[in-house]
Amino acid sequence: MVQVTLIPLDGIDWQESFLLDEFPVTIGRGVGTNVRLNDCFVSRAHCELYELEGKPVVRDLHSKNGTFVNGHAVDEAFVMPEDMLRVGMTRFLVSYRAALDPSPDPPGQFVLVNADEE
């Protein structure tokens, strides 16, 4: 599980950050999107973020103006921390962290028991 924060840097709709922890997330200007942008260069359903192997992936949903990661148009791509995601005229700095593993002992770790104390 991953938690993603989209931090708007500039653009038409850049007032607030978006904390995303349930996927998939649809970004667009349409009423049914999870992240709704007031940007006329954004399609109604512009792109989506989903999780694959603990990392966020962005997928363009056949938008008119494209989805860009670090200035490159993408159909689908992993996004890494500190990447720049552009949707319409809005640029986001991507920040994320993996959710903590709830297991008490990390894999490969053993608890030593002193047999002499029994």
N, CA and C atoms as an extended XYZ file, in Angstrom:
354
Properties=species:S:1:pos:R:3:atomname:S:1:resname:S:1:resid:I:1 pbc="F F F"
N         0.841       -1.181        0.000 N   MET     1
C         0.000        0.000        0.000 CA  MET     1
C         0.882        1.237        0.000 C   MET     1
N         0.485        2.228       -0.768 N   VAL     2
C         1.263        3.453       -0.898 CA  VAL     2
C         0.356        4.647       -0.619 C   VAL     2
N         0.942        5.719       -0.103 N   GLN     3
C         0.219        6.959        0.143 CA  GLN     3
C         0.894        8.049       -0.683 C   GLN     3
N         0.132        8.676       -1.565 N   VAL     4
C         0.667        9.666       -2.504 CA  VAL     4
C         0.117       11.045       -2.150 C   VAL     4
N         0.993       12.051       -2.198 N   THR     5
C         0.562       13.433       -2.065 CA  THR     5
C         0.912       14.151       -3.356 C   THR     5
N        -0.077       14.794       -3.956 N   LEU     6
C         0.134       15.636       -5.126 CA  LEU     6
C         0.151       17.080       -4.637 C   LEU     6
N         1.309       17.724       -4.777 N   ILE     7
C         1.501       19.082       -4.293 CA  ILE     7
C         1.488       20.016       -5.502 C   ILE     7
N         0.447       20.828       -5.655 N   PRO     8
C         0.384       21.702       -6.823 CA  PRO     8
C         1.453       22.792       -6.746 C   PRO     8
N         2.137       23.009       -7.856 N   LEU     9
C         3.180       24.025       -7.916 CA  LEU     9
C         2.705       25.267       -8.639 C   LEU     9
N         1.932       25.085       -9.685 N   ASP    10
C         1.391       26.209      -10.436 CA  ASP    10
C         0.283       25.699      -11.321 C   ASP    10
N        -0.314       26.592      -12.043 N   GLY    11
C        -1.394       26.206      -12.930 CA  GLY    11
C        -2.666       26.919      -12.567 C   GLY    11
N        -3.724       26.475      -13.158 N   ILE    12
C        -5.001       27.141      -12.998 CA  ILE    12
C        -5.635       26.804      -11.653 C   ILE    12
N        -5.464       25.601      -11.177 N   ASP    13
C        -6.141       25.145       -9.958 CA  ASP    13
C        -5.104       24.589       -8.990 C   ASP    13
N        -4.386       25.466       -8.294 N   TRP    14
C        -3.244       24.988       -7.516 CA  TRP    14
C        -3.316       25.341       -6.038 C   TRP    14
N        -4.481       25.495       -5.494 N   GLN    15
C        -4.608       25.945       -4.112 CA  GLN    15
C        -4.306       24.876       -3.062 C   GLN    15
N        -4.630       23.631       -3.318 N   GLU    16
C        -4.543       22.626       -2.260 CA  GLU    16
C        -3.785       21.384       -2.709 C   GLU    16
N        -3.171       20.722       -1.718 N   SER    17
C        -2.528       19.430       -1.975 CA  SER    17
C        -3.583       18.338       -1.878 C   SER    17
N        -3.299       17.226       -2.527 N   PHE    18
C        -4.223       16.097       -2.515 CA  PHE    18
C        -3.514       14.892       -1.914 C   PHE    18
N        -4.032       14.376       -0.809 N   LEU    19
C        -3.504       13.172       -0.169 CA  LEU    19
C        -4.320       11.992       -0.669 C   LEU    19
N        -3.643       11.038       -1.318 N   LEU    20
C        -4.322        9.900       -1.942 CA  LEU    20
C        -3.848        8.613       -1.287 C   LEU    20
N        -4.775        7.837       -0.754 N   ASP    21
C        -4.382        6.572       -0.138 CA  ASP    21
C        -5.295        5.410       -0.535 C   ASP    21
N        -6.239        5.661       -1.422 N   GLU    22
C        -7.085        4.598       -1.967 CA  GLU    22
C        -7.036        4.705       -3.482 C   GLU    22
N        -6.790        3.601       -4.136 N   PHE    23
C        -6.577        3.602       -5.583 CA  PHE    23
C        -7.531        2.646       -6.265 C   PHE    23
N        -7.870        2.853       -7.538 N   PRO    24
C        -7.400        3.895       -8.440 CA  PRO    24
C        -8.054        5.243       -8.131 C   PRO    24
N        -7.384        6.322       -8.563 N   VAL    25
C        -7.848        7.694       -8.403 CA  VAL    25
C        -7.933        8.310       -9.795 C   VAL    25
N        -9.066        8.892      -10.123 N   THR    26
C        -9.234        9.562      -11.410 CA  THR    26
C        -9.052       11.061      -11.219 C   THR    26
N        -8.246       11.661      -12.107 N   ILE    27
C        -7.997       13.100      -12.084 CA  ILE    27
C        -8.637       13.700      -13.338 C   ILE    27
N        -9.400       14.768      -13.165 N   GLY    28
C       -10.028       15.426      -14.302 CA  GLY    28
C       -10.866       16.601      -13.854 C   GLY    28
N       -11.631       17.162      -14.773 N   ARG    29
C       -12.503       18.275      -14.410 CA  ARG    29
C       -13.963       17.842      -14.303 C   ARG    29
N       -14.226       16.563      -14.558 N   GLY    30
C       -15.588       16.045      -14.489 CA  GLY    30
C       -16.080       15.854      -13.066 C   GLY    30
N       -17.393       15.835      -12.927 N   VAL    31
C       -18.029       15.707      -11.615 CA  VAL    31
C       -17.671       14.399      -10.923 C   VAL    31
N       -17.519       13.306      -11.646 N   GLY    32
C       -17.276       12.003      -11.036 CA  GLY    32
C       -15.826       11.671      -10.731 C   GLY    32
N       -14.922       12.634      -10.858 N   THR    33
C       -13.502       12.343      -10.620 CA  THR    33
C       -13.163       12.467       -9.136 C   THR    33
N       -12.097       11.770       -8.726 N   ASN    34
C       -11.651       11.837       -7.335 CA  ASN    34
C       -10.885       13.126       -7.044 C   ASN    34
N       -10.075       13.555       -8.003 N   VAL    35
C        -9.351       14.826       -7.908 CA  VAL    35
C        -9.893       15.700       -9.022 C   VAL    35
N       -10.683       16.690       -8.634 N   ARG    36
C       -11.349       17.546       -9.622 CA  ARG    36
C       -10.587       18.858       -9.764 C   ARG    36
N       -10.168       19.154      -11.006 N   LEU    37
C        -9.411       20.358      -11.290 CA  LEU    37
C       -10.251       21.321      -12.120 C   LEU    37
N       -10.205       22.584      -11.746 N   ASN    38
C       -10.902       23.621      -12.493 CA  ASN    38
C        -9.913       24.198      -13.510 C   ASN    38
N        -9.633       23.419      -14.545 N   ASP    39
C        -8.611       23.755      -15.542 CA  ASP    39
C        -9.188       23.373      -16.902 C   ASP    39
N        -9.406       24.366      -17.778 N   CYS    40
C       -10.051       24.086      -19.065 CA  CYS    40
C        -9.172       23.241      -19.986 C   CYS    40
N        -7.902       23.052      -19.650 N   PHE    41
C        -7.006       22.204      -20.445 CA  PHE    41
C        -7.015       20.748      -19.962 C   PHE    41
N        -7.798       20.464      -18.948 N   VAL    42
C        -7.926       19.113      -18.389 CA  VAL    42
C        -9.199       18.484      -18.928 C   VAL    42
N        -9.111       17.255      -19.388 N   SER    43
C       -10.287       16.517      -19.859 CA  SER    43
C       -11.171       16.141      -18.675 C   SER    43
N       -12.416       15.798      -18.973 N   ARG    44
C       -13.335       15.409      -17.884 CA  ARG    44
C       -12.768       14.256      -17.062 C   ARG    44
N       -12.269       13.236      -17.720 N   ALA    45
C       -11.539       12.136      -17.070 CA  ALA    45
C       -10.177       12.108      -17.753 C   ALA    45
N        -9.215       12.799      -17.189 N   HIS    46
C        -7.937       13.059      -17.847 CA  HIS    46
C        -6.946       11.902      -17.680 C   HIS    46
N        -6.720       11.506      -16.432 N   CYS    47
C        -5.770       10.417      -16.158 CA  CYS    47
C        -6.163        9.739      -14.854 C   CYS    47
N        -5.496        8.636      -14.588 N   GLU    48
C        -5.737        7.954      -13.314 CA  GLU    48
C        -4.413        7.544      -12.710 C   GLU    48
N        -4.411        7.470      -11.392 N   LEU    49
C        -3.287        6.921      -10.645 CA  LEU    49
C        -3.746        5.607      -10.045 C   LEU    49
N        -2.907        4.601      -10.154 N   TYR    50
C        -3.190        3.325       -9.496 CA  TYR    50
C        -1.882        2.797       -8.920 C   TYR    50
N        -1.987        1.789       -8.101 N   GLU    51
C        -0.823        1.220       -7.427 CA  GLU    51
C        -0.445       -0.106       -8.072 C   GLU    51
N         0.849       -0.275       -8.328 N   LEU    52
C         1.368       -1.529       -8.862 CA  LEU    52
C         2.659       -1.843       -8.126 C   LEU    52
N         2.687       -2.978       -7.446 N   GLU    53
C         3.869       -3.423       -6.699 CA  GLU    53
C         4.351       -2.367       -5.712 C   GLU    53
N         3.413       -1.685       -5.070 N   GLY    54
C         3.756       -0.700       -4.054 CA  GLY    54
C         4.209        0.640       -4.583 C   GLY    54
N         4.061        0.865       -5.884 N   LYS    55
C         4.471        2.139       -6.480 CA  LYS    55
C         3.306        2.722       -7.275 C   LYS    55
N         3.188        4.055       -7.287 N   PRO    56
C         2.109        4.668       -8.066 CA  PRO    56
C         2.431        4.695       -9.556 C   PRO    56
N         1.395        4.479      -10.344 N   VAL    57
C         1.480        4.510      -11.803 CA  VAL    57
C         0.425        5.495      -12.290 C   VAL    57
N         0.794        6.341      -13.254 N   VAL    58
C        -0.164        7.243      -13.885 CA  VAL    58
C        -0.485        6.701      -15.273 C   VAL    58
N        -1.762        6.768      -15.633 N   ARG    59
C        -2.209        6.318      -16.951 CA  ARG    59
C        -3.088        7.412      -17.559 C   ARG    59
N        -2.738        7.848      -18.751 N   ASP    60
C        -3.544        8.823      -19.467 CA  ASP    60
C        -4.815        8.137      -19.954 C   ASP    60
N        -5.941        8.812      -19.815 N   LEU    61
C        -7.234        8.240      -20.213 CA  LEU    61
C        -7.704        8.846      -21.537 C   LEU    61
N        -6.781        8.858      -22.507 N   HIS    62
C        -7.067        9.394      -23.839 CA  HIS    62
C        -7.476       10.864      -23.770 C   HIS    62
N        -6.761       11.619      -22.925 N   SER    63
C        -7.048       13.039      -22.761 CA  SER    63
C        -6.677       13.819      -24.020 C   SER    63
N        -7.290       14.958      -24.195 N   LYS    64
C        -7.027       15.777      -25.377 CA  LYS    64
C        -5.627       16.396      -25.337 C   LYS    64
N        -5.177       16.837      -24.165 N   ASN    65
C        -3.906       17.555      -24.047 CA  ASN    65
C        -2.772       16.736      -23.447 C   ASN    65
N        -3.000       15.488      -23.138 N   GLY    66
C        -1.934       14.606      -22.669 CA  GLY    66
C        -1.613       14.728      -21.195 C   GLY    66
N        -0.881       13.728      -20.720 N   THR    67
C        -0.385       13.661      -19.348 CA  THR    67
C         1.127       13.600      -19.435 C   THR    67
N         1.800       14.361      -18.573 N   PHE    68
C         3.250       14.497      -18.670 CA  PHE    68
C         3.912       14.187      -17.330 C   PHE    68
N         5.022       13.431      -17.397 N   VAL    69
C         5.854       13.174      -16.228 CA  VAL    69
C         7.236       13.711      -16.565 C   VAL    69
N         7.688       14.654      -15.757 N   ASN    70
C         8.992       15.306      -15.962 CA  ASN    70
C         9.141       15.852      -17.383 C   ASN    70
N         8.058       16.407      -17.915 N   GLY    71
C         8.104       17.038      -19.228 CA  GLY    71
C         7.906       16.102      -20.407 C   GLY    71
N         7.760       14.805      -20.153 N   HIS    72
C         7.596       13.825      -21.226 CA  HIS    72
C         6.153       13.327      -21.258 C   HIS    72
N         5.543       13.339      -22.447 N   ALA    73
C         4.191       12.806      -22.594 CA  ALA    73
C         4.217       11.304      -22.335 C   ALA    73
N         3.253       10.827      -21.550 N   VAL    74
C         3.198        9.400      -21.221 CA  VAL    74
C         1.789        8.871      -21.443 C   VAL    74
N         1.727        7.615      -21.866 N   ASP    75
C         0.457        6.899      -21.869 CA  ASP    75
C         0.259        6.229      -20.516 C   ASP    75
N         1.367        5.691      -19.994 N   GLU    76
C         1.354        5.001      -18.707 CA  GLU    76
C         2.786        4.955      -18.198 C   GLU    76
N         2.992        5.317      -16.926 N   ALA    77
C         4.354        5.342      -16.392 CA  ALA    77
C         4.329        5.328      -14.868 C   ALA    77
N         5.350        4.686      -14.287 N   PHE    78
C         5.558        4.804      -12.850 CA  PHE    78
C         5.900        6.256      -12.541 C   PHE    78
N         5.448        6.745      -11.402 N   VAL    79
C         5.877        8.062      -10.935 CA  VAL    79
C         6.683        7.858       -9.653 C   VAL    79
N         7.791        8.546       -9.583 N   MET    80
C         8.713        8.416       -8.466 CA  MET    80
C         8.638        9.658       -7.583 C   MET    80
N         9.109        9.559       -6.329 N   PRO    81
C         9.133       10.761       -5.488 CA  PRO    81
C         9.923       11.870       -6.178 C   PRO    81
N         9.434       13.074       -6.047 N   GLU    82
C        10.033       14.282       -6.626 CA  GLU    82
C         9.786       14.413       -8.131 C   GLU    82
N         9.031       13.488       -8.742 N   ASP    83
C         8.666       13.649      -10.145 CA  ASP    83
C         7.671       14.796      -10.289 C   ASP    83
N         7.641       15.373      -11.468 N   MET    84
C         6.717       16.434      -11.818 CA  MET    84
C         5.625       15.826      -12.692 C   MET    84
N         4.388       15.912      -12.263 N   LEU    85
C         3.235       15.421      -13.021 CA  LEU    85
C         2.454       16.633      -13.516 C   LEU    85
N         2.258       16.711      -14.841 N   ARG    86
C         1.471       17.826      -15.395 CA  ARG    86
C         0.204       17.293      -16.014 C   ARG    86
N        -0.901       17.876      -15.571 N   VAL    87
C        -2.234       17.561      -16.062 CA  VAL    87
C        -2.843       18.884      -16.492 C   VAL    87
N        -3.082       19.057      -17.782 N   GLY    88
C        -3.537       20.356      -18.277 CA  GLY    88
C        -2.444       21.389      -18.037 C   GLY    88
N        -2.797       22.497      -17.399 N   MET    89
C        -1.825       23.535      -17.067 CA  MET    89
C        -1.387       23.455      -15.608 C   MET    89
N        -1.796       22.407      -14.905 N   THR    90
C        -1.475       22.253      -13.491 CA  THR    90
C        -0.319       21.275      -13.332 C   THR    90
N         0.735       21.745      -12.641 N   ARG    91
C         1.886       20.887      -12.366 CA  ARG    91
C         1.872       20.498      -10.902 C   ARG    91
N         2.108       19.196      -10.662 N   PHE    92
C         2.168       18.667       -9.306 CA  PHE    92
C         3.556       18.098       -9.030 C   PHE    92
N         4.051       18.318       -7.829 N   LEU    93
C         5.204       17.590       -7.325 CA  LEU    93
C         4.644       16.340       -6.670 C   LEU    93
N         5.186       15.177       -7.024 N   VAL    94
C         4.702       13.909       -6.486 CA  VAL    94
C         5.538       13.537       -5.263 C   VAL    94
N         4.860       13.218       -4.196 N   SER    95
C         5.522       12.739       -2.982 CA  SER    95
C         4.789       11.482       -2.546 C   SER    95
N         5.517       10.469       -2.163 N   TYR    96
C         4.825        9.284       -1.642 CA  TYR    96
C         5.727        8.471       -0.736 C   TYR    96
N         5.046        7.629        0.023 N   ARG    97
C         5.755        6.676        0.880 CA  ARG    97
C         4.917        5.414        0.946 C   ARG    97
N         5.627        4.322        1.101 N   ALA    98
C         4.945        3.038        1.242 CA  ALA    98
C         4.372        2.939        2.648 C   ALA    98
N         3.226        2.325        2.762 N   ALA    99
C         2.638        2.094        4.080 CA  ALA    99
C         3.516        1.118        4.847 C   ALA    99
N         3.534        1.277        6.157 N   LEU   100
C         4.356        0.406        6.983 CA  LEU   100
C         3.807       -1.007        7.000 C   LEU   100
N         4.714       -1.962        7.003 N   ASP   101
C         4.341       -3.366        7.095 CA  ASP   101
C         3.849       -3.643        8.510 C   ASP   101
N         2.613       -4.142        8.677 N   PRO   102
C         2.081       -4.361       10.016 CA  PRO   102
C         2.654       -5.577       10.741 C   PRO   102
N         3.478       -6.398       10.072 N   SER   103
C         3.998       -7.598       10.725 CA  SER   103
C         4.982       -7.216       11.832 C   SER   103
N         4.964       -7.919       12.971 N   PRO   104
C         5.806       -7.545       14.114 CA  PRO   104
C         7.295       -7.795       13.887 C   PRO   104
N         7.647       -8.815       13.158 N   ASP   105
C         9.051       -9.137       12.927 CA  ASP   105
C         9.367       -9.007       11.443 C   ASP   105
N        10.407       -8.241       11.091 N   PRO   106
C        10.780       -8.160        9.680 CA  PRO   106
C        11.170       -9.524        9.138 C   PRO   106
N        10.961       -9.788        7.855 N   PRO   107
C        11.329      -11.078        7.273 CA  PRO   107
C        12.814      -11.355        7.480 C   PRO   107
N        13.123      -12.606        7.787 N   GLY   108
C        14.524      -12.987        7.967 CA  GLY   108
C        15.062      -12.703        9.354 C   GLY   108
N        14.258      -12.170       10.249 N   GLN   109
C        14.686      -11.877       11.613 CA  GLN   109
C        14.199      -13.001       12.531 C   GLN   109
N        15.006      -13.342       13.487 N   PHE   110
C        14.657      -14.390       14.439 CA  PHE   110
C        14.760      -13.837       15.845 C   PHE   110
N        13.927      -14.358       16.729 N   VAL   111
C        13.990      -13.999       18.137 CA  VAL   111
C        14.800      -15.081       18.827 C   VAL   111
N        15.883      -14.678       19.484 N   LEU   112
C        16.735      -15.645       20.180 CA  LEU   112
C        16.173      -15.925       21.579 C   LEU   112
N        16.083      -17.182       21.918 N   VAL   113
C        15.614      -17.605       23.235 CA  VAL   113
C        16.760      -18.312       23.922 C   VAL   113
N        17.052      -17.916       25.140 N   ASN   114
C        18.116      -18.530       25.893 CA  ASN   114
C        17.556      -19.775       26.582 C   ASN   114
N        17.995      -20.952       26.124 N   ALA   115
C        17.475      -22.228       26.661 CA  ALA   115
C        17.922      -22.453       28.087 C   ALA   115
N        18.983      -21.829       28.569 N   ASP   116
C        19.470      -22.023       29.930 CA  ASP   116
C        18.567      -21.399       30.980 C   ASP   116
N        17.704      -20.469       30.600 N   GLU   117
C        16.856      -19.774       31.563 CA  GLU   117
C        15.592      -20.543       31.889 C   GLU   117
N        15.336      -21.659       31.229 N   GLU   118
C        14.090      -22.403       31.458 CA  GLU   118
C        14.184      -23.281       32.662 C   GLU   118
